[in-house]
Amino acid sequence: MNLPERDARVLWHPYTQALSSPPPLPIVSAEGAYLFTEDGRRILDGISSWWVTLHGHGHPRLVQALARQAKSLDHVLFAGVTHPPAVELAERLSALTGLDRVFYSDNGSTAVEVALKMAFQYWRNRGERRTRFLALDGAYHGDTVGAMSVSGIPLFRDTFRDLLFRVDRFEGSIGDDVAGVLVEPILQGARGMRVHPPAFLAGLAALCREAGTLLIADEVMTGFGRTGRMFACDHAGVRPDILCLAKGLSAGMLPFAATLATEEIFDAFVGDRARTFFHGHSFTGNPLGCAVALESLAIFEEERVLDRVRAIGARLEAGLAPLRGIAEVRGIGAVWAVEVPAAGGYLAEVGPRMAAAALERAVLLRPLGNVLYAMPPYCLADGEADRLARVMVEIVREVLR
C-alpha cells in the first residue's frame, strides 16, 4: 500500500474536500527549492510550502542550529523561566522592528489572538472602555475564533458566525471606542495577493494616532522579506503598536510565532496581579524555535538575502509580462500573482485545474480560486525563477483557451 492509500485511511487534511480532491502528493524528502515524491518525482516548490520555507528546505545552517540547540536544551516552560535563545532572539527582533516587548507563541493564528487579547486588556487595564476592532474587507488573519472574527472572507467564517465577536470593516474613520485596527500591511494574501500602496498604510497609521488607538500589523505572511523589505511596514515607514509574526520567523522549520508590542502597552500590564496577561502555551519560547529563528536572521545579514528576493521578483515580473492585457498581473517583492477571468471566487473551478496543470509540469502551486500566484523560497536560482514564470504563463494561456 502506497503513502496516499495509507493516508486516505487515517488523515484529515486542512482546506481539503476529501471526496473531490486528488490524492495527496506523497513527499518523502526535500532540499533547497525542491520536493521529492515517493515515486521519485522532483517538484519545484513554487509556494515555499504554504509561505513558510524562506531559505529553502533543509538549509544546512538551520539544520546545524537546530541540532546544536537540541543537544543543550530542547524545551523548558516559559512561565517564570528564561533561556539564552529566547532573550537573544527578542533582542534581535526588538532591534529590527523598533518594538520593545516580545511575546512568543506557536503559529500565525495564535499570534493574532494574542494581539487581540493584548489590545483589549490594555484598554481595560487603563480603565478605558474600548471594545471594538476594525479590519479590512477581504482580510485573512487565521482560523481560530478571534482570528476568524477579524477576517473578512465569508467562505472561511460564515459557518462559525455565531461564535464570532463583532468586528467592523474600516471605512475611513475610527471611533473613540475602537481598541485596535488590524491590517495586513501592503499585501493581502488570502484575498488574492492584493497589493496596497504604501500611502494607504501610512494614512491608516496617521488615523490611528489621531484617534489614539492601536495599529496592529499582521505580518505573519509578509514578514521577513516577502515584499522586498524585511517587513512590509517598512515600505511606508510605519511602526505599528503591535506586530504579529510567524511562518518565516523560523524559516519554515518549526511552528513558531511572536507578537511584539510597545513598552507603553507592556506597562499597562505591570503592577497588581489582576493586571497580568493570562495567556500562554506549552511551547511558548521553545528554545529550538528561537535558535533556528536566530540563525535565519543571521543568514539574512550575511548572505544578502533581500537582494536575492528583489532579483527573484524582478525575474517573475518580467516572465509574467506576456499575460498583461489578457489577465491581471500584480505583485511585490518575490510574490507575484495572475488573476484570470473566472466566476466562483475562492471556489472557482479553474483553481484546481491550474494546480493540476502545474503539477503536470513538476511545479507545486496552490491557486487562491482564480488567482494563480508564486511565492518561492529565496534560494531560487535565476533559471528556476524564469521556469516558474514560464509555467505560470503556460497554465494561464491553457485555461483561457
C-alpha positions in Angstrom: 0.0 0.0 0.0 1.5 3.4 -1.0 1.6 6.5 1.1 -1.6 8.2 -0.4 -3.6 5.0 0.2 -2.4 4.7 3.8 -3.2 8.4 4.2 -6.7 8.0 3.0 -7.5 5.6 5.8 -6.4 7.8 8.7 -5.8 11.5 7.9 -8.0 14.7 7.6 -6.2 17.4 5.6 -6.7 21.2 6.0 -8.6 23.1 3.4 -9.3 19.9 1.5 -12.5 18.3 0.4 -11.7 14.6 0.6 -14.4 13.5 -1.9 -13.4 15.7 -4.8 -9.7 16.4 -4.3 -6.9 14.4 -5.9 -4.8 12.1 -3.7 -2.2 14.0 -1.7 1.3 14.5 -3.1 3.5 11.9 -1.3 6.6 13.8 -0.3 9.4 11.9 1.3 12.2 14.4 1.3 13.1 18.0 0.3 16.2 20.0 -0.5 16.6 23.6 -1.5 13.7 24.6 -3.7 12.6 21.0 -4.5 10.3 18.4 -3.0 10.9 14.7 -3.8 8.0 12.2 -4.0 7.6 8.6 -3.0 7.7 7.6 -6.7 10.9 9.6 -7.5 9.5 12.8 -8.9 11.3 16.2 -8.3 8.8 19.0 -7.7 9.7 22.7 -7.7 8.2 24.3 -4.5 6.7 27.4 -6.0 4.9 28.5 -2.8 7.5 27.8 -0.1 5.3 25.1 1.3 2.5 27.4 2.3 4.6 30.5 2.6 6.9 29.4 5.3 10.2 28.0 3.9 12.2 31.1 3.4 15.7 29.9 2.6 14.8 26.6 1.0 14.3 23.2 2.5 17.0 21.7 4.7 19.2 24.8 4.7 22.5 23.4 6.3 22.9 26.4 8.7 19.4 25.9 10.0 19.8 22.2 10.4 23.0 22.7 12.3 21.5 25.4 14.5 18.6 23.0 15.4 20.9 20.2 16.2 23.2 22.3 18.4 20.3 23.6 20.4 18.7 20.2 20.8 21.9 19.0 22.4 21.9 21.6 25.1 18.2 22.5 25.8 15.2 21.2 23.8 12.4 22.7 25.9 11.5 24.3 29.2 8.4 26.0 30.4 8.5 29.8 29.8 6.4 30.9 32.8 8.9 32.1 35.4 11.8 30.7 33.3 14.1 32.1 30.6 17.0 30.9 28.5 19.6 32.4 26.1 18.0 31.8 22.7 14.7 33.4 23.8 16.5 36.5 25.2 18.8 36.8 22.2 16.0 36.5 19.6 13.9 39.0 21.5 16.8 41.4 21.4 17.2 40.9 17.7 13.5 41.3 16.9 13.3 44.4 19.0 16.2 46.0 17.2 14.7 45.1 13.8 11.2 46.4 14.5 11.6 49.2 17.0 9.2 47.4 19.3 10.2 46.8 22.9 8.5 43.6 24.1 8.2 40.1 22.6 5.5 37.6 23.5 6.2 34.1 21.9 3.6 31.6 20.7 3.4 28.9 18.1 1.5 29.9 14.9 0.1 32.8 13.0 -3.5 32.5 14.2 -2.3 32.4 17.7 0.0 35.5 17.2 -3.2 37.3 16.1 -5.2 36.0 19.0 -2.5 37.3 21.4 -2.6 40.7 19.7 -6.4 41.0 20.0 -6.4 39.9 23.7 -3.4 42.2 24.4 -5.1 45.2 22.8 -8.4 44.5 24.6 -6.9 44.1 28.0 -4.6 47.1 27.5 -7.6 49.4 27.4 -9.3 47.7 30.3 -6.2 47.9 32.5 -6.1 51.6 31.7 -9.7 52.0 32.8 -10.9 52.9 29.3 -13.8 51.1 27.6 -12.6 50.4 24.1 -14.0 47.1 22.9 -14.4 47.3 19.1 -12.0 46.3 16.4 -11.7 47.4 12.8 -10.3 45.4 10.0 -10.2 45.5 6.2 -12.5 43.9 3.6 -11.1 40.6 2.4 -8.8 40.3 5.4 -7.5 36.9 6.4 -5.9 36.6 9.9 -6.2 32.9 10.7 -8.6 30.2 11.7 -9.0 30.4 15.5 -12.2 32.2 16.7 -10.7 35.6 17.3 -8.6 35.5 14.1 -11.8 34.4 12.2 -13.7 37.3 13.7 -11.3 39.9 12.3 -11.0 38.1 9.0 -13.3 39.2 6.1 -13.5 36.2 3.7 -17.1 34.8 4.1 -16.2 31.3 3.0 -13.8 30.8 5.9 -16.0 32.4 8.6 -19.7 32.3 7.9 -20.2 28.7 9.2 -19.0 29.9 12.5 -20.7 33.3 12.6 -22.5 32.5 15.9 -19.1 32.1 17.6 -17.5 35.3 16.4 -17.4 38.7 18.1 -18.3 42.0 16.4 -15.7 43.5 14.0 -16.4 46.4 11.7 -14.8 47.0 8.3 -12.6 50.1 8.1 -14.4 52.8 6.1 -12.1 55.8 6.6 -12.9 56.8 10.2 -12.0 55.5 13.6 -14.3 56.0 16.7 -13.2 56.5 20.2 -14.5 53.0 21.2 -12.0 51.2 18.9 -9.5 49.1 20.7 -7.4 48.4 17.6 -7.2 48.5 13.8 -5.9 45.2 12.3 -4.3 45.2 8.9 -2.2 43.0 6.6 0.2 45.7 5.6 0.8 46.3 1.8 -0.2 42.8 0.7 -3.4 40.9 1.5 -2.5 37.3 0.9 -5.6 35.1 1.0 -7.7 37.8 -0.7 -5.7 37.0 -3.8 -2.3 38.7 -3.3 -3.9 42.2 -3.4 -1.3 45.0 -3.2 -2.0 48.3 -1.4 0.1 51.4 -1.9 2.4 52.4 1.0 0.4 55.7 1.3 -2.7 53.8 2.4 -0.8 52.2 5.3 0.8 55.5 6.2 -2.6 57.2 6.2 -4.1 54.4 8.3 -1.3 54.8 10.8 -1.9 58.5 11.0 -5.7 58.0 11.6 -4.9 55.6 14.4 -2.6 58.2 16.0 -5.3 60.8 15.7 -7.9 58.5 17.3 -5.5 57.4 20.0 -6.0 53.7 19.2 -3.7 50.8 18.4 -2.5 49.8 15.0 -2.0 46.1 14.8 0.0 44.8 11.8 -0.4 41.2 10.8 2.9 40.3 9.1 2.6 36.6 9.5 2.9 36.2 5.8 4.6 39.5 4.7 7.4 39.5 7.3 11.0 38.5 6.7 11.5 39.8 3.2 8.5 38.6 1.2 7.7 42.1 -0.1 11.3 43.0 -0.8 11.8 44.7 2.6 12.4 43.0 5.9 8.8 43.9 7.0 6.0 45.2 4.8 5.5 48.1 7.2 9.0 49.4 6.2 7.6 50.4 2.8 5.6 53.1 4.5 7.9 53.9 7.3 5.3 52.8 9.8 5.9 51.3 13.2 2.8 49.5 14.5 1.8 49.4 18.1 1.5 45.6 17.9 3.2 43.3 15.3 2.3 39.7 14.6 5.0 37.4 13.2 5.0 33.6 12.4 5.6 31.5 9.2 9.0 32.8 8.1 10.1 33.5 11.7 11.6 30.0 12.0 12.2 29.8 8.2 9.6 27.0 8.0 11.5 24.5 10.2 9.3 24.7 13.3 5.9 26.0 14.4 6.9 29.3 16.0 5.4 32.8 16.3 5.8 36.1 18.2 3.6 39.1 19.0 5.6 42.3 19.6 4.3 45.4 21.4 5.5 48.8 22.6 6.8 49.4 26.1 3.7 51.6 26.7 1.4 48.6 26.2 3.6 46.3 28.3 3.5 48.9 31.2 -0.3 48.7 31.3 0.0 45.1 32.5 2.6 45.7 35.2 1.5 46.0 38.9 -1.3 44.2 40.6 -1.5 40.5 39.7 -5.0 41.0 38.3 -3.4 43.1 35.6 -1.4 40.1 34.4 -1.8 38.9 30.8 -3.2 35.5 31.4 -2.3 33.8 28.1 0.3 31.2 27.3 1.2 28.0 25.5 3.1 24.8 26.4 5.6 25.7 23.7 5.9 29.4 24.4 9.5 30.5 23.8 10.6 27.0 22.7 14.5 27.0 22.6 14.6 25.1 19.3 12.4 27.6 17.5 14.3 30.5 19.0 17.7 29.1 17.9 16.5 28.4 14.3 15.0 31.9 14.1 18.2 33.5 15.3 20.2 31.5 12.6 17.7 32.6 9.9 18.2 36.3 10.9 22.0 35.7 10.6 21.5 34.3 7.1 19.6 37.5 6.2 22.5 39.6 7.4 25.4 37.6 6.0 24.0 36.3 2.6 22.4 39.5 1.2 19.0 37.7 1.2 16.9 40.8 0.5 18.9 41.5 -2.7 18.1 38.0 -3.8 14.4 38.5 -3.0 14.3 41.5 -5.2 16.1 39.7 -8.0 13.7 36.8 -7.9 10.8 39.3 -8.0 12.2 41.1 -11.0 12.5 37.9 -13.0 9.0 36.7 -12.1 7.6 40.1 -13.0 9.4 40.1 -16.4 8.4 36.5 -17.0 4.7 37.2 -16.4 4.7 40.2 -18.7 3.2 38.3 -21.7 0.0 37.9 -19.7 -0.7 41.6 -19.2 -3.7 42.5 -21.2 -5.3 39.1 -21.0 -5.2 38.7 -17.2 -4.4 40.9 -14.2 -0.8 40.6 -13.1 0.2 42.1 -9.8 2.9 41.6 -7.1 5.5 43.0 -4.9 8.9 41.6 -3.8 9.1 37.9 -4.6 5.3 37.5 -4.5 3.6 37.6 -7.9 0.1 36.7 -9.0 -2.1 36.4 -12.0 -5.9 36.7 -11.7 -7.7 35.0 -14.6 -11.3 36.0 -15.5 -13.5 33.3 -13.9 -16.6 33.1 -11.8 -16.7 31.5 -8.4 -14.2 33.4 -6.3 -12.2 31.2 -4.0 -14.2 28.2 -5.1 -13.7 28.8 -8.9 -13.3 25.6 -10.7 -10.3 27.0 -12.6 -8.3 26.8 -9.4 -7.9 23.0 -9.1 -7.3 22.9 -12.9 -4.4 25.3 -12.6 -3.0 23.4 -9.7 -3.1 20.1 -11.6 -1.6 21.7 -14.7 1.3 23.0 -12.6 1.9 19.6 -11.0 2.0 18.0 -14.5 4.9 20.4 -15.1 6.6 19.3 -11.8 5.8 22.6 -10.0 3.8 22.9 -6.8 1.4 25.8 -6.9 -1.8 26.3 -4.9 -4.1 28.9 -6.5 -6.5 31.0 -4.5 -9.6 30.4 -6.6 -8.9 32.1 -9.9 -5.7 33.7 -8.7 -2.5 31.8 -9.6 0.4 33.0 -7.6 4.1 32.2 -6.8 5.9 32.8 -3.5 9.1 30.8 -3.9 11.9 30.2 -1.4 14.8 32.7 -1.6 17.3 30.0 -2.8 15.6 30.0 -6.2 18.2 30.4 -9.0 17.6 32.7 -11.9 16.8 29.9 -14.3 14.4 28.4 -11.8 12.6 31.7 -11.4 12.3 32.0 -15.2 10.9 28.5 -15.4 8.4 29.2 -12.6 7.1 32.3 -14.5 7.1 30.3 -17.8 5.0 27.6 -16.3 2.5 30.1 -14.9 2.2 31.7 -18.4 1.6 28.3 -20.0 -1.1 27.4 -17.4 -3.0 30.7 -17.7 -2.9 30.6 -21.5 -4.1 27.0 -21.4 -7.1 27.7 -19.1 -8.1 30.8 -21.0 -8.3 28.8 -24.2 
